[in-house]
Amino acid sequence: MKILITNDDGITAEGLIILERVLSKYHETYIIAPDRERSACSNIFTVRDEITVTKISGRAFSVNGYPADCVSLALHSDLIPEIDLVVSGINHGPNLGDDVHFSGTVAGARTAFIFGKPGIAFSIDSFHKASPNMTEASEFLADYIKNNPVSADTFLNINYPDIPFSEISGIEYTFLSKRYYRDTYIKSEISPKEIKVSLDGHIDTDSKEGNDDYAIKRGYISITPMTVDSTDYAKIKEMTGK
């Protein structure tokens, strides 16, 4: 299988390097990733500015753009051969619940799905730092791909607990939790014409049986099947009576 690996932590991120090292033992792998961290960029797509692509090796390229740009380049240019699967990660930190709407990691997999290719977003619950469990996490994903053939309608958000594989409780197929972002902005400099602010705050999560947060907290690997259809079908029925 030909696999594209991308991420939002940048091409030098340990999670991407380890994931490629493991997956390349079993598959033909390629890397197209941002040249620097692009966390929380969601599905930003470069449509008017030029994109600079830097060749790192015959199978690895960095891009001064975003994860969605990386996947689009993989699918719509001649940089690499036609691929069978996009894997986005390993993200240095979890992507749970409403995080999927902000996450550049998830956006990489979502972009693949939108363009008709299977996509897997893969994150580890490491609180935005490298983890000694990334190699085992990568081996898990390689085994999962081997035993669960992907198709064009595959769009998965996988969160892996930051614990040794021997302590993993199992796999749970989950729904997204509800996240409450308690954000605030701290003013760091004020002048008559300019205010500089930085984001601060914390996240509260509605953790309940069956959702991704509940699974991770109990040592399970959370796998959430997703789609991109945001239609509120219940609301349609309410509004039309049909």
N, C-alpha and C positions, 0 to 999 in steps of 0.2 A: 504494500500500500504506500502511496505517496502522501506524505503528511506535511502541511505547512504549520510551523510553530510561530506564534506571535505573542505579544504581551502588551501591558501598559507600563511596566516598570523599566523598560529600556533594554537595549540589546545586550548590555553587560550584566544584567540582573542574574543573580545566582539561580533563581528558580527556573529561568529559561535555559540557562546553560546545562543544568542538571537534567531537566526534562529532555532536552535534545540528546544528551549523552545516552540516556536510557532508551528512548524511543528509536534512536538510530541503530540500535542493536537488532531491531526487529523489522524496521521499515526504512524506506527511502525518505529521509527528512530534509526539509528546507526551512530556513529562517528568513523572515522579513519582519523586522521589529523596529519600533521607534528608536531614534538615536539618543533619546533621553527619557526620563520618567514622564508619563502622561496619565497618571492616575486621575480617576474621576472625570475623565474627558468624555464619557459616554460615546455616542455615535457621531462625534464630530467628523466631518468629511471635507477634505480640501477640494474645492471645485473651481476656484479662480486663480489661486496662486500656484506657481510652479513647485514641484516637489523634487528635492534633491535625494537621489539614491546613491548610497556609497556601497561598493562591493567589498565585503569583508573577506569572502572566500568564494569558491565556485557555487556554494549552496547557501550562503548567508549574506544578507543585505541589511543595511540600516537606512532608515528613512526619516527625514526631518518633518514628519507628519504624525498621524495618529493611528491607532490600531485598525480602524476602519479603512484608512488609506492603504495600510500594509496588506490587508486581505484583498482589497480591490485590485491592487497592483499584481498580486499573485494570480488572480483569476482573469484579469483583463489585459495583461501585458505578456511579453515573452521573456520575462526575467527567469522564470522557472517553468518546468513542464506542468501539464495539467495535474492538479492534485485531487485526492480522493477525500480528504478530511482536513479541517482546520482545528488545531488545538491551541487555545489561548491560555498561557500561564507558564509556570506555576506562579500565581499571584502571591505576593508577600503579604498576606492578610486575607481574611474571609470576605466573601461577597454573599451576604445573606439578605433575604427579604427584599425590601425596597432598594437595597444597594444595587440591584441588577440594572436599575434605570440610570444610575450615575457611572457605573463601572466601565472603564475602558477594556478591562479583561473580558467581561461579558459581551461588550460591543464587538470584539473581534469574532467571537463565535456567532453572534447575532448577524453580523454582516455576511458571513459565510452562508448562513441559513437563508437570508433574504435573497442571495444570489444563487440559491439552489444547491448548495453544498452542505454536508453535515458539519456542525460546529459543536465543540465542547469547550466550555470555560472551566478552568481548573484552578482552585485556590486552596491555600492551606491556612489554617486558623492560627497564624503565627504573629498576629498583631504588627504587621508591616516590618518584619525583620526576616533575615534568612533563618532557616531551620535545619537542624541535623536530620530531620525526618523526611527531607525532600526526595532523597534517593528512593526510599521505600514507597513514598507516595507516587513517584514516577513509575516504579515497577508495578504498583497496583493499577495505574491507568493503562499501562501496556497490556497487562493481563485482562483488564476489563474490555479493552478494544478487541483483543483476540477472541474473547468469548461472547461478545455482544456486537455482532456485525452492525455497522452504521449504514443508514440510508439518507436520502435527501431530506427526509422529514425529521432528522435527528438534531435537536438543539438542547443540550444539557448544561445545567449549571451544577458543577460538582464542588463540594467543600469537604476538605479532608482535615480531621482533627490533628493538632500538632502534638502527636504522641507516637511512640514506637508502634510498628505494625502489630507486634505481639499483644498490645493493649487495645487494639481496635475491636469494638464490639460487633461490627458487621456493617452491612450496607442497609440504608433505609431510603426508599423512594418517597420524597417529601413534597410539600407545597411550600410556597414562600411565606416567611413570617412577616409580621408588620413591624417596621422600624419607625421609631420616633426620634427625629433629629432635633436635639435641644441645642440649637445653634445660637451663637452670639458673635458679634464682631468687636474686636478690641482696637481702639484707636491708638496707633503707635506714634503718630506725628501729626500735628495740626498747624497749618499756616492759614493766612487769610484766604487763599485760593485753593488749598489742597488739603485733603484729609486722607491719611494712609491708615488702612485697617487690615487686620488679619483675623481669619476665621478661628473660632474656638468653640468648645462645647463638648457634648457627649451624646451617645446614642442609647436609648432604651429600646428593648425588644420585647414584643409580646410573644413569649416562648410558650407554645402549647403542643400537646401531643400531635405528631404528624407533620410538624413544620421543620424547616431546615435548622433553625436555631436549637430547637429541642433535641434533634438528632445529634448535632455536634457536641452539645453539652453532655451528652450521655456516651460519647466516644464512638458514635457511628459515623461512617462516611455518608454524607447527604448527597443524594442525586435528585435534582429537580428537573423533570422534563418541562420545556418551555415552548412558547410560540410567540409570534409578534402581533397577533390579532388583538387589538385593544378594544374591540367593540363590546359594549355593555348590552348583551342580548336580553337580559331581564328588563333593562330600561326600555328597549324597543317594544317589548310586549306591553309594558306599562303604558307607554305613550300611544301605542296603536291599538291596543286591545286584542292583538293577534298573537 
